[in-house]
Amino acid sequence: MTSGPSLFARFAFPPNALGYCGPVDSTGLFEASSEGADPEIVAFATAFEGAFPYLQLIAAANGIADPLDAGVVEAYWIGNDLLIRGTPWLGTSLDDRFRRRAGRKWGGIGAAIPAGAVPHHSHHVFGVYPWVGLLRSGRVEEPLQVLDRCRIRWGTVVAVESDRVLMSSRALGWDGSRIRLEDPGDEWAQWADGGRSPIAPPRPGETVAAHWDWVCDVLTPTRLHNLKAWTAHTLRLINEQTPIGTVVG
């Protein structure tokens, strides 16, 4: 059973290593994750200004004291039933966090949250970041690539080659008005760096979860179902929504 801090770090360090979020010391987070050093991970986790407040929200909504409880972390990155109780708090949380940062660009993203939106990572990617708005404005290539890498995606391991895996996954597509999942195609992703990794070596045939350019975990059938279902739920809401606000990062 993976601990909550270790599970958080597996999914948090890929964007941190790229400098997109979290603490400056991304090497330290990777090392702590690879070694299963939970106390060090806890210290790093609070620096994730995007992700950690969602964990706090989910935990509080479910009466769980620890935001890094394994079920809470699972809810945010993959999805589970804990998300449902966080729904009524989501708009207020986003208003509190982003209104001052957005300034004049603020359009009331709390009011723009469609009914049924949940505090899942997919909502932060598609509903809070400005990339979907850029897609709708006519810029496609870069926004679509960022959305595809930033979401937690799933794929089947085809082959393992040293620190990399070849996996079959479904990339995002854009038809001019809606985001969709394309037919499966092959892509390479890392699972280790110099043989060091937070996870055991993936095996061909396993289904894995990936974030940016890294494989972060192996998915059981239940976890795969949850990730697919909550991602589809968010995409349905976003595709039906007319955005009224734009929030930066």
C-alpha positions in Angstrom: 0.0 0.0 0.0 1.6 3.3 -1.1 1.6 6.0 1.5 -0.2 9.3 0.8 3.1 11.4 0.7 4.8 8.9 -1.6 1.7 8.8 -3.9 1.6 12.6 -4.0 5.3 12.8 -4.9 5.0 10.3 -7.7 2.6 12.6 -9.6 3.9 15.9 -8.4 7.6 15.7 -9.3 7.2 15.6 -13.1 5.9 19.1 -13.5 8.1 20.2 -10.6 11.2 19.0 -12.5 10.1 21.1 -15.4 9.9 24.2 -13.2 6.1 24.5 -13.5 5.1 24.2 -9.9 6.2 23.3 -6.4 9.5 23.9 -4.6 12.7 25.1 -6.4 14.6 22.0 -5.2 13.0 19.5 -7.7 16.0 17.2 -7.3 15.3 16.9 -3.6 11.7 15.9 -4.2 12.7 13.3 -6.7 15.3 11.8 -4.3 12.8 11.8 -1.4 10.2 10.1 -3.6 12.7 7.5 -4.9 13.7 6.7 -1.3 10.2 6.8 0.1 11.3 9.5 2.6 7.8 10.6 3.6 8.8 13.3 6.2 10.8 15.1 3.6 8.0 14.8 1.0 5.5 16.3 3.5 7.8 19.3 3.8 7.9 19.7 0.0 4.2 19.1 -0.6 3.0 22.4 1.0 5.0 24.3 -1.6 2.7 23.1 -4.3 0.3 26.1 -4.4 -1.8 24.5 -7.1 -2.2 21.0 -5.8 -2.0 21.2 -2.0 -5.1 23.4 -1.4 -7.1 20.8 -3.3 -5.9 18.2 -0.9 -6.9 20.4 2.0 -10.3 21.0 0.5 -11.0 17.3 -0.1 -9.7 16.3 3.3 -11.8 19.0 5.1 -14.9 18.1 3.1 -14.6 14.5 4.2 -13.6 15.1 7.8 -10.1 13.8 7.3 -7.4 15.5 9.3 -4.4 14.8 7.1 -4.4 16.4 3.6 -1.8 13.8 2.6 -4.0 10.9 3.6 -3.6 8.2 0.9 -7.3 8.3 0.0 -7.3 12.1 -0.3 -4.2 12.1 -2.6 -5.8 9.3 -4.7 -8.9 11.4 -5.1 -7.1 14.4 -6.5 -4.7 12.7 -8.9 -6.8 9.6 -9.9 -10.3 10.0 -8.6 -12.5 8.3 -6.0 -15.8 9.0 -4.1 -14.1 11.5 -1.8 -14.4 14.1 -4.6 -18.2 14.3 -4.4 -18.3 16.0 -1.0 -15.7 18.6 -2.1 -18.0 19.9 -4.9 -19.9 22.5 -2.9 -16.6 24.1 -1.7 -14.8 24.2 -5.0 -16.0 27.6 -6.2 -15.2 29.4 -3.0 -11.8 27.8 -2.8 -10.9 29.0 -6.3 -12.2 32.4 -5.7 -10.1 32.8 -2.6 -6.9 31.5 -4.3 -7.0 33.2 -7.7 -9.0 36.4 -7.6 -6.1 38.6 -6.5 -3.6 36.9 -8.8 -5.9 37.4 -11.9 -6.6 41.1 -11.2 -8.6 42.7 -14.0 -8.7 39.5 -16.0 -10.8 37.9 -13.3 -14.2 37.0 -14.6 -15.5 35.1 -11.6 -14.3 31.7 -12.2 -16.2 30.5 -9.2 -19.4 31.4 -10.9 -18.2 29.8 -14.1 -17.7 26.4 -12.6 -20.3 24.1 -14.1 -22.7 22.2 -11.9 -21.1 18.9 -10.9 -17.4 20.0 -11.2 -15.2 18.3 -8.6 -11.7 19.1 -7.1 -9.9 16.6 -9.4 -6.6 17.4 -11.1 -8.4 17.3 -14.4 -10.6 20.3 -13.4 -7.5 22.3 -12.5 -6.0 21.5 -15.9 -9.1 22.1 -18.0 -11.1 24.5 -15.9 -8.6 26.8 -14.2 -5.6 27.1 -16.5 -6.1 29.4 -19.5 -5.3 26.7 -22.2 -8.8 25.8 -23.1 -9.6 29.5 -23.6 -6.6 29.7 -25.9 -7.9 26.7 -27.9 -11.2 28.4 -28.4 -9.5 31.6 -29.5 -7.8 29.7 -32.4 -4.4 28.8 -30.9 -4.3 25.0 -31.1 -0.9 23.3 -31.2 0.8 24.6 -27.9 -2.4 24.6 -25.8 -3.4 21.1 -26.8 0.1 19.8 -26.1 0.2 21.4 -22.7 -3.3 20.1 -21.8 -2.4 16.6 -22.9 0.9 16.5 -20.9 -0.5 18.2 -17.8 -3.5 15.9 -17.4 -3.0 12.5 -15.8 -3.3 10.1 -18.7 -3.4 6.3 -18.9 -1.8 3.9 -21.3 -0.7 0.3 -21.7 3.0 -0.6 -21.6 4.1 -2.1 -24.9 7.9 -2.4 -24.1 10.4 -1.4 -21.5 13.8 -0.1 -22.6 16.2 0.9 -19.8 14.7 4.0 -18.1 11.9 4.4 -20.6 8.7 2.7 -21.5 6.8 2.6 -24.8 3.1 2.9 -24.0 0.0 2.9 -26.0 -2.3 5.8 -25.0 -5.0 8.2 -26.3 -3.8 11.8 -26.9 -6.1 14.7 -26.8 -7.7 16.1 -30.0 -9.6 19.3 -30.8 -12.3 19.5 -33.5 -12.7 23.3 -33.3 -15.3 23.3 -30.5 -14.7 20.2 -28.3 -11.8 18.4 -26.7 -11.8 14.7 -27.4 -9.7 11.6 -27.0 -8.0 10.4 -30.2 -7.4 6.7 -31.2 -4.6 5.0 -29.4 -1.0 5.7 -30.4 2.4 4.9 -29.1 4.5 7.3 -27.0 7.7 7.1 -24.9 7.8 8.1 -21.3 10.4 7.8 -18.5 9.9 5.6 -15.5 13.4 6.1 -14.0 16.5 8.3 -14.1 19.7 6.4 -14.0 17.9 3.4 -12.6 16.4 5.4 -9.7 12.6 5.7 -9.6 9.7 6.1 -7.1 8.0 3.1 -8.7 8.9 -0.5 -9.5 9.9 -1.3 -13.1 6.7 -1.4 -15.3 6.0 -4.5 -17.2 4.6 -5.0 -20.7 0.9 -5.3 -20.6 0.4 -3.3 -17.4 -1.7 -0.2 -17.5 0.0 2.9 -16.1 -0.7 6.5 -15.3 1.5 9.2 -16.7 2.0 12.9 -15.9 4.0 15.0 -18.3 6.9 12.8 -19.5 6.9 10.3 -16.6 5.1 7.1 -15.7 3.9 7.7 -12.2 2.1 4.5 -11.1 0.6 1.2 -12.2 -3.2 1.3 -12.4 -5.5 -1.5 -11.1 -8.7 -2.0 -13.0 -10.6 0.0 -10.4 -8.1 2.9 -10.5 -8.2 2.9 -14.3 -12.0 3.0 -14.2 -11.9 6.0 -11.8 -9.3 7.9 -13.8 -11.2 7.4 -17.0 -14.6 8.3 -15.5 -13.5 11.5 -13.7 -11.5 12.7 -16.7 -14.6 12.1 -19.0 -16.7 13.8 -16.4 -14.5 16.9 -16.5 -14.2 17.0 -20.2 -18.0 16.7 -20.6 -18.5 19.7 -18.3 -15.8 21.8 -20.0 -17.0 21.0 -23.5 -20.5 22.1 -22.6 -19.3 25.3 -20.8 -19.0 28.8 -22.1 -16.1 30.2 -20.0 -16.6 33.7 -18.5 -13.2 34.1 -16.8 -9.5 33.5 -17.4 -7.0 32.7 -14.6 -3.3 32.7 -15.0 -1.3 29.6 -13.8 
